[in-house]
Amino acid sequence: MARKTTPSPISVPAWLGSPLLWFGVALVIRLMYLSHSAGSVLFGVQLLDEQEALVAARGLLSGAGFGAEPLFKAPLYPVLVAGTMFVAGDLWIWLLRLLQHVLGAVLAALAADTARRVAGPRNGIVAAALAGAFIALHGPLVRLENRLVLDFLSVFWQSAMVWALLRGMAGARRMRWMVGAGALGALAWLTRPTITPVLPFLALWLLGVNGRNLLSATRRRFVRAAVFLAFAVAAMAVVGARNAVVGGEFMILPWQGGYNFFEANKPGASGRYLRQGRVTMDESGNPARRLTLEGFDAAVARGEVPEPKEGERFGAVDAWWFGRAKRAIAQDPAAWLGLMTRKALYLVSDREVYNFEDYTVQRERSLLLRLLPGRFGFLWPLAFASLAFVRLENKGRRRATALLWLYAVLLAGAIALYYTSGRLRMPLVFPAAILAALGAARFAAAVGDRMLPRKRLVAFVVLLVVGGAMSWGDWWGVRSENVRHAEFLRLSNAAFHARRYDEALAFALEAEREKPGLVQAIQLRAQAAYGLGDFDAAEAGFREATVALPEDPVAPANLGILLLHDRDDAASAVPFFEESLKRNARHRPAAWHGAIALMRLGRVDQAAEWIAPDLPVRAGAPVPLMQAAAAVACARGDKEEARRLATLFETAYGTAPANAVRAELTRLGMTDCLE
C-alpha cells in the first residue's frame, strides 16, 4: 500500500509568491479601470442603493445624523461616504472609488499571504501566486470596487478578518491577531450584519482550534475567543444604545431585515435578487424602506396586527415581516427547501446574476473587464476539488483549511437566507480563491509524484467535474435568464440624469431590443426625448407611460412638469401632479412642481400644504422647492422668510439657481418681496 506523502514542490521563482507583487499588479489594473470608468454615465449619477447611501451621508454632514428613528440599514458605509465628502468636497466620488480600489489591491496581497501560509513551504509559492492572481484579475470584484455601495467593504472587512484569524493560529503574538480579527469582524458587522450568525461559530472554532474536546479548552483559548467576539458585541451594544436614545427602541439589527427576509423566502421568490418594479425612483433612492412601512401599515389598517405602542413601532414592523416569512416557510417547508437548494447552486454559479447591475453588459462596455479572466466558475470547481488533498497535509494546515471551509459554508448559509446575487455572494470570492489556489498547487505538484495515491488524483478530477457542473450548469434557468434589459433601463435613466440625452435614448432603445414591448422603456424614451427638446414625443411617451405603469409616480409627475414648464399650462398640469402624489405621497418632485403650478393658479393655501413637509428650506434644497417656498412666502407677506431665502439663494446656490427663483417670482409679479 502506498504511503501518504506531501506532493513535491514545483520550482518557481520566489518573487511570484510575493504579496507585494500582487498588490502592485492588482493596483495597476484597478487604477486603469478607475480612469476608464470615469467616462461611464454611472460614474457621477447615484441610483437606488448608491443614492440611499448618499442621502444618509448628507444627513450626517448636515448634523441631522441618521434621523430620529432606529437604523434602517447598517451605519458604517454612510459614515465613510460622509467622510470622503468632508475631505474631498466635489471630488469625493473619485476619492471613495480610489480608496475601495486600493483596498482591493490589499485584498490580493492578503490572499497571497494567506495561501502561502496555509499551503506550507513546499507548495506555498505556487499557491500564493495563484491566490494573488485570482483576486487581482477577478473582473466582477474590480467592477464592484468601482460602485458606491457597501458590498465591497463587506468583502474586505470579512476577508481581512479571516486572514487575521489564520495568522493568529500559530507563532507569537496570537492575542494581537485575535484583537485585529475581532476589530475587523466588528467593522464587517457594522457594514453588513449578514455575518452575525457566523461570528459565534468562529469563536467556537477558536476554542477547539487544537483539535481537542471543547470542554478541555484552556483558559487562554477562552480568552482569545472572548476577545474576538468582544468587538462585535461592543458594536452591537453601541448600535442598540444609539437606537434606544435617538429612536426610542433598543434594536441591535437594522429593521430592514424582516422585509428582506420575507421577500427572499416568500412563495415565488427568485432566490437571486430582490425584484424592482420600477426603473426610476423618487429622491430617496431605494424604495425598500417605503415598501416595508406601507406593508405593515396596510396590515394594521386591515386589523391583522394591532397598532404598535409608542416606542415600539419599528421593532413591531421588523417582527411582523419576520413572522410573515416564518409562516410562509412553515406552510410549505418542502417548497422552501427547494428554494434553498436553488440558492445553494446559485451561490456557486459562474453567472453574476443581476441585482443592481448586469455584469455581462458592463463587461461588454469595458475592454479591461473583457480582458480579465477571473470568474467564479473557475474558482469554485478548483476550491471544491481541493478537498481531495486535505488529508495529505499536517495537522496545522488541515486546521487552517478547515477554518476556510467553515467560514465559507457558514457565510454561504447566511447569504442564502436572503439573496444570492453576484454582489451579495462576493464575500465568498476570498475563501474560494485561496482554496482554489491550494487545490491547483497541490494537484500540479502531485501529478509528478509517484508516491501519491492515485485515488487522490482521481478524486480531484471527479470533484473538479462536479464543481464545474455546479458552476456552469443552467440550473433553473439561471444562466439563460435574460435581465440585460434591466441594465439598459438603468443606464438610460443614469444617462438622462447626467444630461447625456443621446445616450439615454440609445440605451432605452437597446432595452426594447432586448425585451420587445417593455413598458418601462416607454418612459425612458420619453425622458430622453424631453432632454433632446422633442416635447411632442416626450408628452406622448409620458401619457402612454402613465397608463402603462399604473403604480409609478414618475410618469405623471414628468408629464405635469412638461405641461407646466414647456406648455405653460398649469391648469392641465395640476391633475397629473395630484395623480403622482396619489400613487406615492413621498414623490416630492411632484409636490414641488405641483406647488409652483398651484401658485400660478392662485391656490396659495394648497401650494403651502404640498411643500409643508419640506420646510424650512435648507442649503442643498432643489430649485423647484426653492421656487415654491419663495412664492408661498411672498404671497403670504412673510417678508422675513422671503429675505432669508433670497440670501440663501445667493450665498449657497450661486447665480443660476437664484436667477431661476427670481424668474418664477417675476412671472408671478412678486419680485418686490425679495428687495
C-alpha positions in Angstrom: 0.0 0.0 0.0 1.4 3.4 -1.0 2.2 5.6 1.9 0.9 9.1 2.4 3.2 11.9 1.4 3.2 15.5 0.7 3.4 16.3 -3.1 6.7 17.5 -4.4 7.1 21.3 -4.9 7.1 23.0 -8.3 10.2 25.0 -8.9 9.1 28.6 -9.5 10.8 31.9 -8.6 10.1 33.0 -5.1 9.1 36.5 -6.1 6.0 35.1 -7.8 4.5 34.4 -4.4 5.2 37.8 -3.0 2.1 39.6 -1.6 3.7 42.9 -2.6 3.9 41.8 -6.2 0.2 41.0 -6.3 -0.7 44.2 -4.6 1.2 46.1 -7.3 -0.4 44.1 -10.1 -3.9 44.5 -8.6 -3.4 48.2 -8.1 -2.3 48.9 -11.7 -5.3 47.1 -13.0 -7.7 49.0 -10.7 -6.2 52.4 -11.5 -6.6 51.6 -15.2 -10.2 50.7 -14.6 -10.8 53.8 -12.4 -9.5 56.0 -15.2 -11.6 54.2 -17.8 -14.8 54.2 -15.7 -14.9 57.9 -15.4 -16.5 58.0 -18.9 -19.4 55.9 -17.8 -22.8 57.5 -17.4 -22.9 55.7 -14.0 -19.8 57.4 -12.6 -21.4 60.6 -11.4 -25.0 59.5 -11.0 -26.3 57.7 -7.9 -29.3 55.4 -8.2 -31.0 53.1 -5.8 -28.6 51.8 -3.1 -26.0 54.4 -4.1 -28.5 57.2 -3.8 -29.6 55.9 -0.4 -26.1 55.9 0.9 -25.6 59.5 -0.4 -28.8 60.7 1.2 -27.7 59.2 4.5 -24.2 60.8 4.2 -25.6 64.2 3.5 -27.8 63.8 6.6 -24.7 63.1 8.7 -22.9 66.2 7.3 -25.9 68.4 7.9 -25.9 67.5 11.6 -29.2 65.5 11.3 -27.5 62.2 11.9 -29.3 59.1 10.8 -32.7 60.6 11.7 -34.9 60.3 14.7 -35.6 56.5 14.4 -33.7 53.2 14.7 -31.3 52.4 12.0 -32.9 51.0 8.8 -29.5 50.0 7.4 -26.1 49.3 8.9 -24.3 52.7 9.6 -20.7 52.3 8.6 -20.8 52.9 4.9 -22.7 56.2 5.0 -20.2 57.3 7.6 -17.4 56.5 5.1 -19.2 58.3 2.3 -19.7 61.4 4.6 -16.0 61.3 5.5 -14.9 61.3 1.9 -17.3 64.2 1.1 -16.0 66.2 4.0 -12.3 65.6 3.0 -12.6 65.8 -0.8 -15.6 68.0 -1.5 -16.8 67.6 -5.0 -14.1 65.0 -5.7 -15.5 62.6 -3.1 -16.7 60.3 -5.9 -13.1 59.8 -7.0 -11.7 59.5 -3.5 -14.1 56.9 -2.4 -13.6 54.7 -5.5 -9.8 55.1 -5.2 -10.0 54.0 -1.6 -12.0 51.0 -2.5 -9.7 50.0 -5.3 -6.6 50.4 -3.1 -8.3 48.1 -0.6 -9.0 45.7 -3.4 -5.3 45.6 -4.2 -4.6 45.0 -0.5 -7.0 42.1 -0.7 -4.9 40.5 -3.4 -1.9 40.7 -1.1 -3.8 39.2 1.8 -4.9 36.3 -0.4 -1.3 35.6 -1.5 -0.1 35.8 2.1 -2.9 33.5 3.4 -2.4 30.9 0.6 1.3 30.8 1.2 0.9 30.1 4.9 -1.8 27.6 4.6 0.0 25.7 1.8 3.2 25.4 3.7 6.8 25.7 2.5 6.6 23.1 -0.3 3.7 24.5 -2.3 3.4 27.9 -0.7 4.9 30.0 -3.5 2.7 28.5 -6.2 -0.4 28.8 -4.0 0.4 32.4 -3.2 0.9 33.3 -6.8 -2.3 31.7 -7.8 -4.4 33.2 -5.0 -2.9 36.7 -5.6 -3.7 36.3 -9.3 -7.2 35.0 -8.7 -8.1 38.2 -6.7 -6.1 40.6 -8.7 -7.7 39.5 -12.0 -11.2 38.9 -10.8 -13.2 41.2 -13.0 -16.5 41.2 -11.1 -14.6 42.2 -7.9 -12.9 45.0 -9.8 -16.2 46.2 -11.0 -17.8 46.0 -7.5 -14.9 48.1 -6.1 -15.9 50.9 -8.5 -19.5 51.1 -7.2 -20.6 53.4 -4.4 -22.3 50.6 -2.4 -21.4 48.8 0.8 -20.8 45.4 -0.7 -17.1 45.6 -1.4 -16.4 47.0 2.1 -18.2 43.9 3.4 -15.9 41.7 1.3 -12.8 43.5 2.5 -13.5 43.5 6.3 -14.7 39.9 6.3 -11.8 38.6 4.3 -9.3 40.6 6.3 -10.8 39.1 9.5 -10.3 35.6 8.2 -6.7 36.5 7.2 -6.0 37.7 10.8 -7.6 34.6 12.3 -5.3 32.4 10.2 -2.3 34.5 11.1 -3.1 34.1 14.8 -3.2 30.3 14.6 0.5 29.8 15.1 3.5 31.7 16.2 4.0 34.6 18.5 1.6 37.5 19.3 -1.6 35.4 18.9 -3.6 37.7 21.1 -2.7 40.7 19.0 -4.0 38.8 15.9 -7.2 38.0 17.8 -7.6 41.7 18.6 -7.2 42.5 14.9 -9.5 39.8 13.8 -12.2 40.9 16.3 -11.9 44.6 15.2 -12.2 43.6 11.6 -15.2 41.4 12.4 -16.9 44.4 14.1 -16.2 46.6 11.1 -17.7 43.9 8.9 -20.8 43.7 11.1 -21.2 47.5 11.1 -21.1 47.4 7.3 -23.5 44.4 6.7 -24.8 42.3 9.6 -25.2 39.2 7.4 -22.1 37.9 9.2 -23.9 37.9 12.6 -24.5 34.1 12.7 -21.0 33.4 11.5 -19.1 35.1 14.3 -20.1 32.8 17.3 -19.2 29.7 15.3 -15.8 31.1 14.5 -15.4 31.8 18.3 -16.3 28.1 19.0 -13.7 27.1 16.4 -11.1 29.2 18.3 -11.9 27.2 21.4 -11.2 23.9 19.8 -8.5 25.0 17.4 -6.0 22.4 18.6 -8.4 19.6 17.8 -9.2 18.7 21.5 -12.6 18.4 23.0 -14.3 21.8 23.6 -14.6 21.1 27.3 -10.9 20.7 27.6 -10.1 24.1 26.0 -7.6 26.1 28.0 -8.3 29.3 29.7 -6.0 31.1 27.2 -8.2 29.9 24.3 -11.3 31.0 26.1 -9.8 34.5 26.5 -8.9 34.6 22.8 -12.4 33.6 21.7 -13.9 36.2 24.1 -11.6 38.9 22.8 -12.5 38.0 19.2 -16.2 38.3 20.0 -15.9 41.3 22.3 -15.5 43.8 19.4 -18.7 42.7 17.6 -20.6 42.6 20.9 -19.4 46.1 21.6 -20.5 47.3 18.2 -24.0 45.8 18.7 -24.2 47.5 22.1 -23.4 50.9 20.6 -25.9 50.5 17.8 -28.6 49.3 20.3 -27.8 52.2 22.6 -28.0 54.7 19.8 -31.3 53.3 18.6 -32.7 53.5 22.2 -31.5 57.1 22.8 -32.4 58.5 19.4 -35.2 56.3 18.2 -36.7 55.2 21.5 -36.2 51.4 20.7 -33.3 49.2 21.7 -32.7 47.4 18.4 -29.4 45.7 17.6 -30.1 44.8 14.0 -31.3 47.2 11.3 -35.1 47.0 10.8 -34.9 46.3 7.1 -34.1 42.7 7.9 -37.6 41.4 8.3 -38.8 42.8 5.0 -35.8 41.5 3.0 -36.1 38.1 4.7 -39.8 37.8 3.7 -39.1 38.9 0.1 -36.2 36.4 -0.2 -38.2 33.4 1.1 -41.8 34.0 0.2 -43.6 31.8 -2.3 -42.4 32.6 -5.7 -39.2 34.3 -4.6 -36.4 34.3 -7.2 -33.7 33.2 -4.8 -31.3 35.5 -6.6 -32.3 39.2 -6.2 -35.0 41.5 -5.0 -37.2 42.3 -8.0 -37.6 46.0 -8.5 -40.9 47.0 -10.1 -39.7 50.4 -11.3 -36.7 51.8 -13.0 -36.9 55.4 -11.9 -37.3 56.0 -8.2 -38.0 59.0 -6.0 -35.3 61.1 -4.4 -34.9 58.6 -1.5 -33.2 56.1 -3.8 -34.0 52.5 -2.7 -37.8 52.0 -2.2 -37.4 49.2 0.4 -38.0 51.5 3.4 -41.2 52.8 2.0 -42.4 49.4 1.0 -41.6 48.0 4.4 -43.7 50.6 6.2 -46.5 50.6 3.7 -46.9 46.8 4.0 -47.1 46.9 7.8 -49.4 49.9 7.9 -51.8 48.1 5.5 -51.8 45.1 7.8 -52.7 47.4 10.7 -55.5 49.0 8.7 -56.9 45.6 7.9 -56.8 44.6 11.5 -54.3 41.8 11.0 -51.9 43.3 13.6 -52.6 45.7 16.4 -51.4 49.3 16.3 -47.9 49.3 18.0 -47.4 51.2 21.2 -45.4 54.4 21.3 -41.7 53.5 21.2 -42.3 50.1 19.6 -43.2 50.8 16.0 -40.1 49.8 14.2 -39.5 46.7 16.2 -43.1 45.7 15.5 -42.6 46.4 11.8 -39.5 44.2 11.7 -41.1 41.4 13.8 -44.2 41.4 11.6 -42.2 40.9 8.4 -40.1 38.1 10.0 -43.3 36.5 11.3 -44.9 36.6 7.9 -41.8 34.9 6.4 -41.8 32.2 9.0 -45.5 31.4 8.4 -44.9 31.2 4.7 -42.0 28.8 5.2 -44.0 26.7 7.7 -46.9 26.4 5.3 -44.8 24.7 2.7 -41.4 23.6 4.0 -40.7 21.4 1.1 -41.0 24.3 -1.3 -38.7 26.4 0.9 -36.1 23.6 1.0 -36.3 23.5 -2.8 -35.7 27.3 -2.8 -32.7 26.9 -0.6 -31.3 24.2 -2.9 -31.6 26.5 -5.8 -29.9 29.2 -3.8 -27.0 26.9 -3.0 -26.4 26.3 -6.7 -26.8 30.0 -7.5 -24.1 30.8 -4.9 -21.5 28.8 -6.8 -22.8 29.6 -10.3 -20.5 31.3 -12.8 -23.3 33.8 -13.6 -23.0 37.2 -12.0 -26.8 37.4 -11.6 -28.4 40.8 -11.8 -29.1 42.8 -8.7 -28.1 46.4 -9.1 -26.5 45.7 -12.5 -25.9 43.0 -15.1 -22.2 42.3 -15.2 -22.4 40.9 -18.8 -23.4 44.4 -20.0 -20.7 46.1 -18.0 -18.1 43.6 -19.4 -19.1 44.3 -23.0 -18.7 48.0 -22.3 -15.2 47.7 -20.9 -12.2 46.4 -22.8 -10.3 45.9 -19.5 -13.1 43.8 -18.0 -13.2 41.7 -21.1 -9.5 41.0 -20.8 -9.6 40.0 -17.1 -10.0 36.2 -16.9 -11.3 36.0 -13.3 -14.6 34.2 -12.9 -16.3 32.4 -10.1 -16.9 29.5 -12.4 -13.1 28.8 -12.3 -12.7 29.4 -8.6 -15.4 27.1 -7.2 -14.5 23.9 -9.1 -10.9 24.2 -8.1 -11.9 25.0 -4.5 -14.2 22.0 -4.3 -11.6 19.7 -5.8 -9.1 20.8 -3.2 -10.9 18.6 -0.7 -9.2 15.6 -2.3 -5.8 16.6 -0.8 -6.8 17.9 2.7 -5.9 14.7 4.5 -2.4 14.7 3.0 -1.4 17.8 5.0 -0.2 18.1 8.5 -2.5 19.0 11.4 -1.7 22.7 11.3 -2.5 23.1 7.6 -5.6 20.9 7.9 -6.9 23.1 10.7 -6.3 26.2 8.6 -8.1 24.7 5.6 -10.9 23.7 7.9 -11.3 27.3 9.1 -11.6 28.4 5.4 -14.2 25.9 4.7 -16.1 26.6 8.0 -16.2 30.3 7.2 -17.2 29.8 3.6 -20.0 27.3 4.4 -21.4 29.4 7.3 -21.2 32.6 5.3 -22.8 30.9 2.3 -25.7 29.8 4.5 -26.2 33.3 6.0 -26.2 34.8 2.5 -28.6 32.2 1.2 -31.1 33.2 3.8 -31.5 36.3 1.8 -30.3 36.8 -1.8 -27.6 35.1 -3.8 -27.0 37.7 -6.5 -23.4 38.4 -7.7 -22.6 41.3 -5.4 -24.2 39.7 -2.3 -22.2 36.5 -2.7 -19.0 38.3 -3.4 -17.5 37.7 0.1 -17.2 34.1 -0.9 -14.6 35.0 -3.5 -11.8 35.4 -1.0 -12.0 31.9 0.6 -12.8 30.4 -2.8 -9.7 31.9 -4.3 -7.4 30.6 -1.5 -9.0 27.1 -1.6 -8.8 27.1 -5.4 -5.1 28.1 -5.2 -4.4 25.3 -2.7 -6.1 22.7 -4.8 -4.4 23.8 -8.0 -1.0 24.0 -6.4 -1.3 20.6 -4.7 -2.6 19.0 -7.9 0.2 20.4 -10.0 2.8 19.1 -7.6 1.1 15.8 -7.2 1.0 14.9 -10.9 4.7 14.0 -10.9 4.8 12.4 -7.5 4.7 8.7 -8.0 4.3 8.1 -4.2 1.0 9.9 -4.1 -2.1 7.5 -4.0 -3.7 7.5 -7.4 -7.1 7.7 -5.8 -6.3 11.2 -4.7 -5.8 12.3 -8.2 -9.0 10.6 -9.3 -10.9 12.2 -6.5 -9.6 15.6 -7.5 -10.7 15.2 -11.1 -14.1 13.9 -10.1 -14.7 16.8 -7.7 -13.4 19.2 -10.3 -16.0 17.9 -12.8 -18.8 18.0 -10.3 -17.9 21.5 -9.2 -17.7 22.6 -12.9 -21.2 21.2 -13.4 -22.5 23.1 -10.4 -21.0 26.4 -11.7 -21.6 26.1 -15.4 -25.0 24.3 -15.5 -28.1 26.2 -16.4 -29.8 25.3 -13.1 -33.4 26.6 -13.0 -32.5 28.8 -16.0 -30.0 30.9 -14.1 -27.5 31.1 -16.9 -30.1 31.6 -19.7 -32.2 34.2 -17.8 -32.1 37.5 -19.7 -32.1 40.5 -17.5 -29.9 42.7 -19.7 -32.9 44.9 -20.5 -33.0 46.0 -16.8 -29.4 47.1 -17.0 -30.0 49.1 -20.2 -33.0 50.7 -18.4 -30.7 51.7 -15.5 -28.1 53.1 -17.9 -30.8 55.1 -19.8 -32.0 56.6 -16.5 -28.4 57.4 -15.4 -27.6 59.0 -18.8 -30.7 61.2 -18.5 -29.6 62.4 -15.1 -26.1 63.0 -16.5 -27.7 65.1 -19.3 -26.3 62.8 -21.9 -29.7 62.5 -23.7 -28.5 60.9 -26.9 -27.1 58.0 -24.9 -30.2 57.9 -22.8 -32.3 57.4 -25.9 -29.9 54.8 -27.3 -30.0 52.8 -24.0 -33.8 52.9 -23.9 -34.0 51.6 -27.4 -31.4 48.9 -26.6 -33.6 47.8 -23.6 -36.5 47.4 -26.0 -34.5 45.4 -28.4 -33.5 43.0 -25.5 -37.2 42.7 -24.5 -39.7 43.9 -27.1 -42.8 45.5 -25.6 -41.0 46.6 -22.4 -43.3 49.2 -20.9 -40.7 50.8 -18.6 -38.7 51.7 -21.8 -41.6 54.0 -22.9 -41.0 56.4 -20.0 -37.2 56.4 -20.5 -37.6 57.1 -24.2 -39.9 60.0 -23.2 -37.3 61.2 -20.7 -34.6 61.2 -23.4 -36.9 62.9 -25.9 -37.6 65.6 -23.3 -33.9 66.2 -22.8 -33.4 66.5 -26.6 -36.2 69.1 -26.8 -38.7 66.9 -28.7 -41.6 67.8 -26.4 -44.3 66.3 -28.6 -42.6 62.8 -28.5 -42.0 63.3 -24.7 -45.6 64.2 -24.0 -46.9 61.3 -26.0 -44.5 59.0 -24.2 -45.3 60.3 -20.7 -49.0 59.9 -21.4 -48.6 56.4 -22.5 -46.3 55.5 -19.6 -48.9 57.0 -17.1 -51.4 54.4 -18.3 -49.0 51.5 -18.9 -47.4 51.9 -15.4 -50.4 52.4 -13.1 -48.3 52.4 -9.9 -45.4 54.5 -11.0 -45.5 58.1 -9.7 -42.7 59.4 -12.0 -44.6 59.2 -15.4 -47.5 61.5 -14.3 -45.1 63.8 -12.5 -42.9 64.1 -15.6 -46.0 64.8 -17.7 -47.0 67.5 -15.3 -43.6 69.1 -15.4 -43.7 69.2 -19.2 -47.2 70.7 -19.3 -46.2 73.3 -16.6 -42.8 74.5 -17.8 -42.9 73.7 -21.5 -46.5 74.0 -22.5 -47.2 76.8 -19.9 -50.4 75.1 -18.9 -50.6 75.0 -15.2 -54.3 74.0 -15.1 -53.6 70.9 -17.1 -50.5 70.0 -15.2 -52.0 70.0 -11.6 -54.2 66.8 -12.1 -51.0 64.9 -13.1 -49.1 66.1 -10.0 -52.1 65.0 -7.9 -52.1 61.6 -9.6 -48.4 61.2 -8.9 -48.8 62.0 -5.2 -51.8 59.7 -5.0 -49.5 56.9 -6.2 -46.7 57.9 -3.9 -47.1 60.7 -1.4 -43.3 60.7 -0.9 -42.5 61.6 -4.5 -41.5 65.1 -3.6 -40.7 66.4 -7.0 -44.4 66.2 -7.9 -45.2 68.2 -4.8 -42.6 70.9 -5.5 -43.5 71.4 -9.2 -47.2 71.0 -8.3 -46.9 73.8 -5.8 -45.5 76.1 -8.5 -48.4 75.2 -10.7 -50.9 75.9 -7.9 -49.2 79.3 -7.2 -49.7 80.2 -10.9 -53.4 79.4 -10.4 -53.6 81.5 -7.2 -54.2 78.5 -4.9 -51.7 79.6 -2.3 -53.0 77.5 0.7 -52.9 74.3 -1.3 -49.4 75.1 -2.5 -48.3 75.7 1.0 -49.8 72.4 2.1 -47.9 70.5 -0.6 -44.5 71.8 0.4 -45.1 71.9 4.2 -43.2 68.6 4.8 -40.0 70.1 3.3 -39.9 73.3 5.3 -37.9 75.2 6.4 -35.8 75.2 3.2 -32.2 74.4 3.9 -29.0 74.5 1.9 -29.0 71.9 -0.8 -32.7 72.1 -1.5 -33.8 71.5 -5.1 -34.6 74.6 -7.2 -38.3 73.8 -7.6 -38.7 73.6 -3.8 -36.9 77.0 -3.5 -39.2 78.5 -6.2 -42.3 77.2 -4.5 -41.2 78.2 -1.0 -40.3 81.7 -2.1 -43.6 82.2 -3.9 -45.6 81.0 -0.9 -43.7 83.2 1.5 -44.2 86.2 -0.8 -47.9 85.6 -1.3 -48.4 85.4 2.4 -46.5 88.6 3.1 -43.7 86.8 5.0 -41.0 89.3 4.2 -38.6 87.9 6.7 -38.7 84.4 5.2 -38.5 85.9 1.7 -35.4 87.8 2.7 -33.9 84.7 4.3 -34.5 82.7 1.1 -33.0 85.5 -1.0 -29.8 85.4 1.0 -29.7 81.6 0.9 -30.2 81.6 -2.9 -27.3 83.9 -3.5 -24.7 82.6 -1.0 -25.4 78.9 -1.1 -26.6 78.2 -4.6 -24.9 80.7 -6.9 -26.2 82.8 -9.7 -28.1 80.2 -11.8 -30.4 78.8 -9.1 -31.0 82.2 -7.7 -32.0 83.5 -11.1 -34.3 80.6 -11.6 -36.1 81.5 -8.4 -36.3 85.2 -9.3 -37.6 84.3 -12.8 -40.5 82.4 -11.2 -41.3 85.2 -8.8 -41.1 87.7 -11.7 -43.7 85.6 -13.6 -45.9 85.8 -10.5 -45.3 89.5 -10.1 -43.6 89.1 -6.7 -40.1 90.4 -7.3 -40.6 93.3 -4.9 -40.8 91.0 -1.9 -37.2 89.9 -2.3 -35.9 93.5 -2.4 
